[in-house]
Amino acid sequence: MTLAREAALDAAMAARTTCPVCRRRYHYVLPLRTLGSCLECWDGTPADPSTYIAPRPTHQLAAERYGPYACYFGADTDQVPVWTETGAWVGVADTPAELAQLLEAFEQRHGVGGDQP
């Protein structure tokens, strides 16, 4: 069997085993024609966690650049770790709103930027 055929069969089975409501992929074919979803979504019957694969989160981490700085925003925390573009550690801002203060303090400590006294 070729890789293309295997991928096509996997996509066909995924359509038959994935609940369109909760996006879980079950290890068995769902009654989508009659119920339109898995039993848990249809009537609240709890599904055994060993019978499905949970969907992957859509966004876990976002990276942004601010000039020579790289910042990483995680979906599960407000803290923002920051590095320079060369990989030097800058620090962690407790919230995204405190990011400017962290960068300003770093630049003052390391003599970076044009506003030197």
Beta strands, then each sheet from edge to edge (+ up, - down):
strand 1: 25-26
strand 2: 52-53
strand 3: 61-66
strand 4: 69-74
strand 5: 80-84
strand 6: 89-93
sheet 1: 1+ 2-
sheet 2: 3+ 4- 5+ 6-
end
